[in-house]
Every structure is written in structure tokens, then in C-alpha cells.
């Protein structure tokens, strides 16, 4: 049959014949309108499967599926084929994945692990989603089920509800792409609650109390926390740092693009105090990580960094209350330490665009076209910023009853060649 560009008018007007009609679309080769003798109409695609056999893949009936919707699903199926995935085979697998838990297991293996934040996604699913929805049939999920899940979380923790909703929405969109469900019940839902942008910074006294609390901690918590303060980098970027990222001769720490949050390689010039800490770290069982987990792992498991941030934070919070002699202490997070460092750098005269480079931000001064064409790394400026920050921190830590074990600025010249 001669190809014809299918239109809504044609699909609506075409009449049945004694035999089934397969009307090919001139706009999208391989996409067909099927018209049965009974008058029933549907959409399908035909392609050669990975085993070389011809396959007919039914998209669905008309008008339940509009022409535009059917074309979009056909394009997704052809895109899957181009990546080496057979949509018909995946649909058969999808029929086996009847429950949310079963579909999530496939999502985790095929998609979520490609994202560097997959462990956080997995934690959200196992803590908040699977206990409530895991047993439910994927095809039976409705918008009201998601609302019933998210509302109680929003009542106690708005930010957690937003993170849960984002993870759930990504999962359900993936299920649509894989043709496990026809539409996402999350469509039309919005984030559950407004998030207040955090502005918390630690005072000089709080920062001193935090450092002294870290001095009471054992490896790896003490060294990790001190490097977090000294470098102003992200929590996981410090925790998952590898020995190969450090240039001992130059005193440089290079965070690779696949580890950086924004996917951009980031060079951090280490100040003398930070270099001293790195030099003093033990090599644990020939691990590639500075702070490896001490839990025994199976031979084929990927190496992981240490955990226990929440318990560490709780211990430090209690120590800071005792150190400051207060009954209550405003809530703080490890990310607030990063904000505190940059705020104090500004106090020491570090310019905003240098601070943005040090944080490896791609928005603000370096957003848009500037971020594409401005590749100057500001390495000397970043090194100067961190030196100023260490000098300021040294003055803060040299307060009353100083118990700091690290060398102060007076001794740095003897460490300048060490990493």
C-alpha cells in the first residue's frame, strides 16, 4: 500500500473494508494505522527484532491513543531499538513486573545506577515508597495514591516530601518510557511544599566548637570533617575522594567530572593545613579511597566510603552545646559548613567570582554562555582564597583553651612541600 501521511482527519474518516487494512505513515516509516473489518482502529509499528525476525508491536487502540500520542510512543520504541533494546521483549518483561517493587528493581538496575545519586534514590524508595506502595500493582496506581503517600511526609518534612516526589516522578516517567504503564499518575502533580532557601552560617564560636568536637573523633570522622571545613567542598566529594585524585608534588586535588555534582571537573589547590591532613592519613588495606568503609565486602562488590554522617552530626551537635554552654543550638548541617567557609572568605576579601569557582558552581557569574566560553580556572586565585580562609580559621581556632592538634600558620613553611 502506498504510504500516506496520517492526519487526524484521515484517521477519523477512514472506513473499514472486508479485510484488515495496514496503512503506513509516510511521516514515520514503520508506523501504521490498523483498521479492522469491524471498524476498530489501532496503531502499531513493524520492525526487525534483534533475532532478525519481523515483529509487530501494538501501541494501542484509537481514540484511546491519539495520533500524536501514538507517534510519540512509536518514536520511543524506535529509539529503544537504536540503543539495542527490543520494545516487544521489554513489554513482556514489564508484564512480569506487576508490582511497584518489581518494576523498581528493574528501574534500579537499568536506569537509577547510571546516576551518581542513585544511593540516595534507593534510600528514599526503601524508606518511604516501597513500604507503602511496593505491593501495589503498577497498573493500578492512581494520583490519589501518590497524594496519600506524600501528604504525611510533607506535614513532617517538606523538603523530604519534595525529594520523595522527585524520585517517584522519575521512576514513573521511566515506566512510561518502557511501556510498563500508559501514563504517569504523577503527571499534573507539583512539589508538595515550598522550600526555604537555607542561609545558616556558623559563628566563629560555633565553628571553633565544631572543630574541637572533631578533635575528639577518631579516624576517619576527624580528618574528613577537618578537610570538609578547610576545602569548602561537598560532603560526598570529600568522603569519596580517592588517592589518585591528589597531586602530591603540586598540592592539588582534582575532583573528576563523574564525581562532581555538576559534572564539571574541579581542581582544588590545597592549603598547608589541608595538605598536612592528607599527608597524615593512613593507607587502609591498599584501598583506593582516603576514607574507605571498614565493613567487609564481597569480592565483586564496589568499594565504598565510610558512612555514619547522621550519628557524627548528632555527636558534634551535643559537643557544641557543651562547648558553648547552651541548652539549645540552632539547627545546622554539614552543607552549612561550606556556606560558612565561603561567607568568611568574603569577609577576608575573596571576590564573589573566585568563591563561585572554588565551589565549582556553574550558575551565577559563570552561568549561560559565560560558562561555556570562560574556561579560565582561576587556580592562583582559588589558592589565595583557601590560604586566606586557613589564616582566618587559624585565628578563630586560636581562641581560649586552644586544644588544636594541627600546626598553626607559624609552622606552615615546614609543611609546604608535603601532601
Secondary structure, DSSP 8 states (H G I E B T S, - for coil): ---B---HHHHHH----SS-EEEEBSSSTTEEEEE-TTS-EEEEEEEE-TTS-EEEEEEEEETTS-HHHHHHHHHHHHHHHHTT--HHHHHHHHHH--BHHHHHHHHHHHTGGGSTTHHHHHHHIIIIIHHHHTTSBGGG--HHHHHHHHHHHHHH-HHHHHHHHHHHHHHHHHHHHTTSSSS-TTTT---SS----------HHHHHHHHHHHHTS-TTHHHHHHHHHHH---HHHHHT-BGGGEETTTTEEEE-TTTSTTS--EEEE--HHHHHHHHH----TT-SBTTB--S---TTS---B---HHHHHHHHHHHHHHHHT-S------HHHHHHHHHHHHHHTT--HHHHHHHHT--SGGG-HHHHHH-----HHHHHHHHHHHHHHHHHHHTSTT----S--GGGGGGTTT--
